[in-house]
Amino acid sequence: MIKAQRGTKDILPENILTWQKIEKTARELFQGANYKEIRTPIFEATELFCRGVGDSTDIVNKEMYTFSVGGQNKDENSITLRPENTAGVVRAFIEHGFSRASMPVKFWYFGPMFRYERPQKGRQRQFHQIGVEMFGVESPSADAEVIALASKFLSKMGIKDLVAEINSLGCTKCRDEYKTKIKEVLKPYLNELCEDCKVRYEKNPLRMLDCKNEDCAKIFENDEIKKVILSDFICEECREHYDSVKKYLDILGIKYNENKMLVRGLDYYNRTVFEIKSDALGSQSAVAGGGRYDGLVEMLGGEKTPAVGFALGVERLYELVAHAEEEKLDYFVVSNLQDKALETVQYLRDKGKSCDFDFQNRKFSKQLEKAGKTARYALIIGEDEVNGGYYTVKNLETGEQTKLQKEEL
């Protein structure tokens, strides 16, 4: 028997209603805030992710599904299944000339992503993300709106005790000075760092703070090192931006904690980064995350454009929300007269009613049993009903039966 590939799952009919509820909630909330849905291809040029996501990240180094297609030049014909969607949305923003549109340009998306990593509960190799991206606004009010949208969406899905963890990574200038200080203080410990952190040390020292290796975590707890990590390194302009974000979050009533170790896992972030967590979920409490990426549009060939956004994993969210129950059909036609049953079903569907019948033409008792499991009403068509020109309708909750004409159905 051929089975689904490791790290992938079928979304079965008994699960799909909750997925539809998640997507419906996202669509109503985000479109109500003037975000337009965008759907990008599931594969892009590999270069897009190497340049956009960053070659110091685990995603690019370890987790991408990359293929060479046709031709002799591998670099020009290398494609990758998207491991995240911000880079693809930015590519579409540039390619379709949205920089000439009235700002802000606001998108939301829902779709599958692909990363080669160890499958676990709520995390698959093919997984799904919902996200929003806002382009063209440098004001910290944009950061606050995106954080508020993420919190509002999770709240609507029934996640309680939400708290935003926030940090500022500063701009290019102050961040570069900070990176230099981190490298200086960690240099004596370089041989003790994990292999990944040794690479990050050269390419992007900030990424070391996101390391999950316990030995590295102990090194970062060293008083001298911790003093540098927790130092207030951002410049005055970035400080004002960060303070304004916090002021707006206070105005919106959004609870937040500051976390100097929060850097997120992607190279394109600057200034505000955040994760939305729930105290009700224990250690694995992060449900959504994002931040500002003001340099990414320009890095990928567009005009300099400030941007901010967030994404969340749908599989992770699915594990946390109350599952939707399947709605019953309006009618189930119970009849051994297949021609009448089929004709009536089509009539009711044309009138906007949900309806089905027994294709196998089983005994009335079996059909009524099926009706009780799938519908609110059984619509009975026997010889008496045909001769009398009416239908018998049985309320399957109360047992009450009524005789109705066709137009009364």
N, C-alpha and C positions, 0 to 999 in steps of 0.2 A: 504493500500500500504506500503510495506517495503522500507524504505529509507536508504541511506548511513548513517553510524554512525556519530554522532556529532564530528566534528574535523577531518573528512576525506572528500575527494573530488574525484569525478571521473575526470580523465583527458580525455576530450572529443576530437573527431577528429579535431574540429576547433581550439583546443588549442595545440594539440600534436606537430605541426610543430615547434612552438617556443621552446618546450621542446627538440625536436630533434636538433634544432639549438644550444641550450645551451650545450647539451651533445657532439655534433660534434665539437664545438669550444674548449671545454675542452679536448677532446681526441686528437685533432690535436696539441694544444699548449703543453700539458703535455707530450705526447709521443715524441714530437719534442725536449723536454728537457730531454729525456731519463728516464721518469717516466713510470713504467709498471703498467697496470691496475690490480687491485686485487678486488675480490668479496668475501666477508666474509658472513657467515650465518646471518640472521636477528635476531636470538636469540642466547644467550650465557649463560654460567653459571652466576648466579646473583653475585657470589663472584668476578667475573672479574670486574664488574662496581663498586662494593663497595670498592674494593681495588684500582682499577685504577683511577676511576673518583673522589672518595673521599666521605666519609660519612658525610662531613660537607657541601656538595653541595645540592642545591635545587633539582637537578636531582635525586640524590640517595634518599633523604629524602622525596620528594613529588611527583616526576613525572614519576617514572618507572612503566612499565607494567610487573609485576612479577607473576609467576605461579608456583605452586608446581605440580610435575608430578610423579606419581607412588611411590611406596616404602613407608617406614615408616619414614625415615630420611628426614625432610623437607629441611635442609641445603644442603644435597648432591643432592637433586632432584629439586632444585629451579632454574628456568630459567627466563630470562628477555629479552623482546624485546629490541634490542639495542637502547639506547637513543642518542648515538653518536658512531663514528666509530673508533676513535683512539685506544681505548682499544682493540677492536677486531683485528685491524691490527697488533698491538703489540703482541697479543696472537698468531696470525698466523706467525709473524716474528720469535718468539721463537719456536713454535711447529715444524715448517718446516726447522729449522736449518739455517736460513738466516744469523745468526751471523758468520757462516763459509764462507760466500760469500765475494767476493771482495767489499769493501766499496767505495762509499756509495751505500746502497740499497735504491731505490727510487720507491715509489708506488703512484698511484692515484686511486680514487674510486668515484662511483656515485651510490646512492641507498637510499631506504627509512629508516627513523629512527622513533622512537615512544616516545612521551612524553605526560603524562597526564597533560595538562594545559589548561587554558581558551583559546578557539579558537578566533583568530582575523585575520584581513587582513594580509596575508602573513605569518601566523603562524598557523599550524594545529597540531593535535595530531598524525596523520601520516604525516610526512613531508619528504623532500628529501634533501640530502646534497651532495655536491661535495667537495672533499678534496685531499690534497697531504701530504705525510709523507716521510721524508728523515732520514735514519738511518746511524750512523757511522761516522759523521763529527762533530767535536767539534768547528771547525773554524767558526768565525762570518760571513764568506762568505756564509755559508749555510743559516743562518738567512736571509741575504740580498737576496739570490736567491728566497727563499720562499715568502718573502714580494713582490719581483719584479714579481713573477709568479701570485700572487693574483691580483696585480695591473694591470698586462698585460691582464689577463683574463677578468676582469671587463671592462677595456678599450675596448677590442675587442667586448664586448657585448653592447658597446655604452654608458656606464656610464661615465659621465664627472666630472671634478673638483675633482679628487681623491686625498685624503691626507691620509697618514698612521699615526695613533696615536701609539706611542711606549713608552715602559717603560722597566725597568729592575727590576726583582724581586730578583736578586742576587742568590747566591748559598745557600746550606743548612746552612752553618755556619753564614754568615752575615744576612740571612733571619731570622734565629732563634733569633738573637739578636734584630732585628727590631720588631719581633712579641712580644718579652718581653717588649720593650719600649711602643708599642701600648697598650698592656694590662695594663701596669702601668698607663698611662695617661688617659685611659678610665675607669679604675676601679671605680672612684667616680660617674660615670654616668651609671653604669651597670644597675640599676633599671629602667633607662629611655630608654634604648635600646629596640628595638622590640624583640619578642620572638626568632626569627631566629638569630638575632645578639647575643643574650645571649648564644645560642648554639655555634655559630661561635667563640665567645670569648674564649671558652674552647678548641674547636677542631682546629680551624684555623683562628686566628684573622685577617689575611689578607683579608679573604672573607668578613669581615664587610665593607670594602671599596667599595665593589660591591653592597651594599644594596641599594634598590630603595625606601625605606621608607623615607618619608619627614622629620619625627622627627629625625631619625638617621642622615640624611644629615645635619640638623641644628647643631647637636652635633659635627659632624666632622668639621664644620666651626669655632668652637671655636679656638681662636688664639693659645692657648697652644697645643691643640690637632693637629691642622693643621701644626704647626711647626714640630712636630714629624713625621706626615704623609709625609710631603714634605722634610724631612731631607735626606741628601745624605748618605744613610746607607751602600751602597754596598762596598765590599772589593776592594782592588786594582786590583786583577785579574779580577773580574767581571766588574770593571770600564773600564779596557782596552778592554774587550770583547764588552761592550756596545758602547764605543767610536769608535771601529772598525766597528760595525754595522752601525753607523751613517755615518762614512766615506764612506763605500761602497754604502749606499743609496744616498749620495751626488754624487758619481761617476756615479751611474745609473740614476741620475736625478729624483729621486723619492722624492716628497714633503713629509715632515713628521713634526709632532708636538710631543713634549714630554708631557706625561700626567702621573703624579705621582699617580693618583687615579686609573689608569688602572691596574687591577689585573686579569681580565678574570674570568669566572665562574667555573673553574675546578681546583682541588687541585694539579694536576700533573705538572703544569707549574713552570719553574724556569728561571732565567735570562730573555731573551727577551720575551716580550709579545707584541702583536700588534692588532690593528683593522684597517681595511681599510674603510674610510668614504668618503662620497661625500657631498660637500657643497651644491650641487644642490638638496639634498633630505630632508633638514630641520632637525628637532630634531631627528627623527629616522633614522639617517644617516649611521649607521654601516651596511656594506654589507658583510664583511668577517672578520674573526679573527683567531688568532692562536698564536703560540709561541714555545718556546723550552721546552722539557720535558726530560731532560737527565737522570732522575732517574727512569722513568716508566718501562723500559725493565727489569732492575734489580729488581724492586719492584714486578713484575709479574713473577719472577722466571728465567729470562734470565741472560745473562752476562751483565756487565755494558756497556751500549751503549748510546752515545749521540744521540739525535733525535730532529727534529723540523718539524712543519707542520702547515697547516691551513685548515679551512673548511668554507663553505658558504651555506646558505639556498637557495634552488632552487625556492621555492614558493615566497620568498622575492624578488629574482632576477627577476622572471617572471613578477612581478608587475611593474618592472622598465624598462624593455627592450622593444624595438619596436617589435611588433609581426609579425612573418613571415606569408606571404600569401601563400595559397595553390597553388601549381603548377598545371597547367591544364594538362590533358591527351594529348598524341600526337594525338590520333584518337578516335572518337566515331562513331561506325558503325551504319548507318541508313538504315534499311532494314526490309521488311515484310517477307523475306525469312529466317526463323530462322536457317535452316541448313547452308546456305551460311554465315550468320552473325557469327554463332558460329565457323565455320571453319576458317573464315578470322581473327577473334579475336585471336584464338589460334596461327595462322600463324604469326601474327604481334608480339604477346608476345614472341614467340620463337625467333624472330629476334631482340628482345630487345626494342620493342616499347611499351609504355603504352597505354592501349586500353580497351574499354568496349563497350557494346551494350545494347539494350532495351530488357530485358527478357520478358516484358509484351506484346511485339509486337503491340504497339499502332500505331496510324496514323503517317504518315511521318512528318506532321507539329509538332506533339508533340515530336517526336524523334529529329527533328532538333532543337526544343526549348531546349531540354535537352542537346544536343550536344553543343549549344552555351554557356551554363553555365559551362560545365565540360571539354571541349576539345579545342584544337587549330584548328583541322581539322575535318570535317565531311566526312566520307567515305561512299558514297552512293552505294547501290547494289539493283538495280531494275531489271525488266525483260529485259530492253534494255542493261544494263550492262552485264547480264548473257549471252544473245544472242550474244553480240558483243565481249565478252571476255576481258572486261576492267573494271576499277573502276572509278567512278566520285569522285574527291576529291575537297571539298569546303573549302577554307581558310575562317575561321569564323570571322576573323578580317577585311579582305578586301572584302569578298564576291566573290572573284575570283574562278572560277571552272576550273579544269584540268582533262583530261582523262589520266589515268595511267595504265600500265600493272602491273601485280602482283609483279614482281621483282623490279619495280620502286618504290614501296611503302616505 
